[in-house]
Amino acid sequence: MKSFLLITFLFSSFFISGQDSSSVVISDITIIGNKKTRDFIILRELTFNKNDTILKSRLIKNLEQSKYNLTNTFLFNFITINTVKQDESHIEVVLILEERWYVFPVPIFTVAEPNFNTWWETKSLKRASYGMYVALENLTGRNDPLRLIFQTGYSSEFGFLYQLPYIDKKKQIGFSITSLYNNKKEAIYGTENNKRLFLKLPDKKIQEEYYSNVSFKYRKKLYNTHSFTLSHTGISIDDTLLKVNENYISNGIKKSSFFSLGYRFVHNKTNYLNYPLKGHYMSFSLNKIGLGIISDEIDMFYSKLWLRKFFQLSENVYYSTSLEMKLSKNVKQPYFLQEGLGYNDYVRGFEYYIIDGQQFAIFRNQFRYAILPQSEIIVDYIPFEKFKKIPYALYFGIYNDVGFLNDNYFNKNPKANTFLNGAGVSLDFVTYYDRILRIEFGFNNFAQTGVFIHFTTPI
């Protein structure tokens, strides 16, 4: 037994001694270029602190991950991290940052459609809304966005959002507050053959809704965030809408007020959240609508799960896979709250269809090739310094999505309760301020084809 322990010890010692166990001390961290962003917001995203000792074999990975973390704050257009050797065992880390433009007074011109592709079928501007959206993305330098919206036309909307990432000394707890009011002259009261059914009252409002919430976030570690949200909703509809769908709100009522409570956990370790190529992402949420505080409240519960994994296979080839699921109580839900496939969630190749139901799952796979890897161009004639340097990348993709939606109550949509399979090729253009243009040619298992345009990441 003693001989065995001795051999094990010698073998372990030999194995460890064969590795590079030398380390360096980060004696200083210097930040350059943050004219508005506070230092502590930047330092919070680093995987190391001043005076930390790090193995040399881990240093590059720590610097790389720190750059990814800073990128995902959406505060900077360009980030460079260098090291300056002070002696054999001490280095200085230098962060060179180029801040974004943080003030965006943007005119609003939108159409009330689930996505760009359903609008493109008719190209009608009858359901257009217009107004002003003001975004102050880094109001006090604490990565605290303030957003104001003033919109009128087909639907009117007014409101604000303010978010502060940290309110405690340990920089772990943050909060946000939102308040919105909207009204519509036209409402979707149902679907048939996977198409929306509209009801319009040209001379008066058909629906009014008030919404407000307060949310607290807890982020002890770099990659895990817990969110708790308490919200209140008030909704009223016209009698005409009630006649065509008595369950638009619930049980034949035309006015309701209710509280909701939500919890969400997010684990994000991707290189770039808006268009990830490497890393992984997981999110899980629980949502209870109606807390029994107000009489005749809506009673609804659902949960959602997102799993995404991104691989770099070679210098310019990437693969990604994801699973998304929604589960809800197998009861008849208020129509204005239920949301199946065709809005924020969809199987590619089925963008033209609304598929109502209570539960769904989507499994996505995609290969991407970087035709033009991430690069940048300087345009001298642009007068604004923050816009002169333009990053860009172009990717060719091949994808396949498989999905299924379960519906027990609507029974008027043939693409529910059946497997959905879509595949195709894509071309993605990515540039600064998180702008993505994705053009896809796809087909589905119903022998339908189409060209689809999106402005979000494919997975």
N, C-alpha and C positions, 0 to 999 in steps of 0.2 A: 504493500500500500504506500509506504514511504517513497519507494522508488518511483511509483506512478505519479505521486504528487510532485516529486523533484523534476521528472521529465516534463510534466505539464507546465511547471513554473518556468523551466528553461526555454521551452518552446514558446510560451507566451512572451517572455522577455525578448527573445529573438525577433518575434513577429512585430512587437511594438517598436523595438529599436530600429527596425528596417523602415519605419515610416518617418515622414518629415514632421517631427514634433516641435520644431522651432516656432517661436511666436513673436509677435510685435505688440507694442503698446501704442494705442492711439492717444498721443499726448495732447492733440488739439484738433478741433473741428472748426473750419473757417467757412462762412457762408458769404457768397458774393452774388449780388443781383437782385436780392429780395427787397425792393424799394417799399413795398407795402406789407407783404406777408411777414408775420411775426416769427422770430427765430424758433420759438418753442413749438410752433405748428410744424416746422420743417424737421426739427430734431426728433419730434415724436414718431416720425415715420422711419427713422434709421434703425437698422438691426444691431447697432452698437452705440455706446456712449463714450464720452470723453474719459480717458484713463482705463478703458477696457483693454484686456489682453486677449488677442485673437491669434489662433494658429495661422501661420502663413498659408497653409494649404486651404484654409477656409476664407481667406481675406477677399479674394476675387468674387466668390459667391455672395459674401455679405454685401459687398459694394454693389453688385448687380441687383440683388433683391431690394436694397435700399433705393436704387433708382426706380425700380418698378413701383415701389410703394409711393414714392413722390409723384410718379406719373399718374397714379390712380387718385391723387387728390384733385386732379384737373385744375391745378393752379398755375402750371407752367407749360409753356410750349416746348422748351428745350432744357435738358438737364445733363450736365457733365459732372462726373465725380473723378477727381484726381487724387493721387497720394504724393506727398513730398517726404522724402527720406531725411530724417534728422540725424540719426545714427544707426548702428546695426540693429537696434531693438526698439526704436521709436519712429513713428511716422505722424505726419499731419494729414488729415483728410480735408480736401478743398472741394466745396460744392459750388458750381457755377450755374446759376439759374437765370432763365429768361421768363419773366412773368407774362401771363396772358393779359389781354385787354379785359377788364372786369365789368365794364359798364355797357349794357346792351339795351338801348331803347329800340325795340324791334316792332315795326308795323305788323299787325296780324291780318292775314287773309287765309282763312281755312274753310274747308268744306266738311260737312257732317257725314263722314263716311268711315267705315271700320278701318280701311287702309287705302292707299293711293290707287290700288288696282281696281277696287270696286267703283271708285269715282271715275276712273278712266273708261269704264264701260259706257257711261252716258256723257261724261265731260260737262255736266250741267252745273251752272253756277247759282241755281235757284236756292240751294242750301248753303250759301256762302255766308261766312261771318267775318267781321273786320273790327279792328281796334288797335290797341297798343299793349305790348308786353314789355315791361321794364325789368331787367335783371341786373342786380348789383351783386356779383358773384363772390366778392371778397370784401364785404362792406367795411369791416374794421381791421382787416388783415388777419383775422382769426379763422379764415375759411368759413365764414358765416354768410351764406347767401340770403339776400332779401329779394323777393320776386313779387311784382305787382302786375295785375292783369285787368284790362278794361276792354271789353269786347261787346259788340252789338251786331245786329243783323239777323240772320236765320236763328241763331241762339245768342242770348246775352249772358255774359259772365263777368263777375267782378270779384276780386279777392286778393289775398296776399299769402305769402309763406315766408317765414324766417326760421333759420336754423343756426344753432350755435353748437359746435362739436364738443366743447369742453367747458364745464362750469365749476369744476373742482380742481384743487391743487394738484392732484395726481394725474389729471388729464385722462380720466376714464369715463366720465359721465357727461352727456350732452343732452340737448333737448331741441325740439322744433315745435312750431305752432302754425296752424293753417286755418284759414277761414275763406269760404267760397259761397257765392250766391249765383245761381243760373236759372234762366227760364227759356222755354222753347215754344215755338209756334207749331212745331211738328214733332211727333213722337213715333217711335217704332213700337207697335203694340203686339207684334207676334212675327212668326216666320212660317212660311209654307213653301215646300219644295226647296228648302234651304235658301230662300230669298226673304228679305225683310218686307214687312207690311207696314205702310205708313198711314198716319192719320194727321191731317193738317187743319188747323183753324186759322185762317189768314187774318182775322180781325181781333183775336185775343190769344192769351197765353193758354197753352194746353197742359203745361207742366211747370211747376216752380220747385226749386230745391235749395235748401240751406245746408251747408256742411261745414263742420269745424272739428279740429282735433288737436290734441297735445300729445307729443311723443317723447319718450325718454330713451336714450341709447347708452348702453354700457359696453365699453371696449377696453378690457384690461390688457389683452395682448394685441399684437399688431394685426392679426389676421382674423380674429373672431369678434363679431359685433352682435349684441342682443338688443332688440328693440321692443318696447312696450308702448302701445298706442291706445288711447281712449278717445273716442270720437262720438259726435252727435249728428244725426241727420234728421231734417224735417222736409217732408215732401207732400205736395198737394197736386191733384190732377183735375181736369175738367170732367164733367159728367159724361161728355161724349166719348172720352177715352175709356171710361169705366164700362160703357155699354158694349164696346167691342172686345174688351178683355177685363172681366170682373176680377181676375187675379193679378192685374197689373201691379197693385200694391199687395193686397191680401184680403181674401174673403169679402169682396164687394165694397171695401172702404175706399174713399177717395182722398183721405188725408191721414198721415201717420208721422209720428215722431219717435225716435228710438236711439238708444246708445249702443255702441259696439266696443269690443275689446279685442285687440290683436297682439300677437307675439310673433316675432320673426328672428331667426338666427341665421347669420351669414358668415361663412368661412370663405374668404377670397384670397387666393395666392396665385394670381395671374399676372403676366407681365404688363398687360394693358387691358383694363376692364372693358373698354368700349369696343375693342377689336383684339381679343386675346389670341395669341399664337402658342404660348407655353404656360403651363401651370394647371391649376384646378380650381373649381368653384363649387360651393354647396350652399344651398339655402333651403330653409324649412320654415313654414308659417302655420299658425293656428289663428282662426278668426271666428269670433262669436258675435253675431249680429242679434241684438235684442238681449238686454241684461235683466229684464223683469222689473226695471225701475219705474217705467211708465206703463199704465194699463193698456192692454191691446197691442203690446209691442210685437214686432216681427220676431220670430224665433228661427234662426238659421245658423248653421255651423258648417265651415269648410276648412280644409287644409291644403297646402300646396308644397311640392317638393321639386327642387331643381338640382341636378347633378351634372357637372360639365368637366371634361378632361381634355387637355390640349397637349399635343406632342409635336416636337420638331424632329422629323425623320431624317432630314439631311439639311444642307445649307439653305435651300430654298423650298423645301417640301414640308408641309405640315398636315397633321391629321387631327380632327376633333370629333368628339362624340358626346352626346348628352341625353339625359332622360328627364322629362318633365311630367308631373302627375298632379291631378286635382281630385280630391275626394270630398264629398259633401253628404249630408244626411239625405237618405233616400226618401225624401218627402217633396211634395209640390212646393216650389219656391216662388217668391214674388218675382214676376217677370222682369221688373226693372233692375233687379239685383243679380239674377242668374246670368252667367256668362260661360258659354261653352267654347267652341272653336270658331275662328273667323274674325276675332277682334285682336286682342293682344297675343293670343295663342293660336297657332294654326299649323297645319301640315302643309309644307310647300307643295304647290301644284293644286291646292284647293283654296286659293286666296279669294275667289269669287263667291264662296259659299259661307253662309252662317249656319252652324250646326249646334242647335241648342241641346243641352243635356246637363246631367248632374255630376258625372265623373268622366275624366279623360286621362289618357297617357300618350305621350309623343316620344319616340326614340329617333334621334337624328345622328347622321354620320356625314362627314365631309372631308375630302382631301383638298388642299389648297397649294398652289404653286405660285411663288412670288415672281411674276414677270418683271416687275420693277420693285426690288426690295426697298425698304424704308430709306428714303433719302430726302434731300432738301434742295431748294433752289432759292437764290436771292434775287428779288425783283427790285432794282434800284429806283424805278420810277414811282413805286408806291410811296406816298408821302408819310404814312404812319409806320414808325419804327417796328412796332409789335407785329406788323403784317408783312414786312419785307421778306422775311425768311419763311418760305412755305414748305412744310414737310409733305411728302406724298409717297404713296405706295400703290401698286396695282397687283391684284391676285386673280388667278384663274382657278375655278373650283369645280369639283364634281361632287354631287350630294345625293343622298337618299334619306327620306323621312318615312317612318311608319307610325300610324296613330290609330287610336280607337276611342270613340266617345259613347258612353252609355246614357240612354234617355228612356225614362219610364213614364213620362207624362205628356210630352208635346205631340209625339206620334204623327207629325206632319212633315218630317224631314227625312227623306230616304237615305241620306248619307250618315245618319246616326245608326248606332248599333251594328256597324259593319267596319271592317278593316279598311283603312285609308293608306295608300302607298303612293308617294310622289318622289320623282327623281329628276335630275337635270344637270345643267352646267350653269356656271355663274361667272360674272366679272365684277370684282369689287374694287372700288377706288376709295382710298382712305387719305384724308388730308387733315389740316389742323382744326382746332376747336371741335374735335371729336366728330367731324363730318364724314359720313359714309354714304356712298352711292353704290347700290348693289343692283345689278341687272341680271335676271335669271331667265333662262329658257327651260321650262319644265313640262312634265307630263305626269299623268296619274293613272291609277289602275282602272279608271272608267274611260280610257282611251281619249282623254281630253288634253290638249296642249295649250300653252300660252306663254307670253313674255310678261314677266312680273318685275316691278320696280319696288325696292325697299330702301330705307334710310337707317337701318340698324344692322348690328352684327348678325351673321348668319346663324351662329350658335352661341 
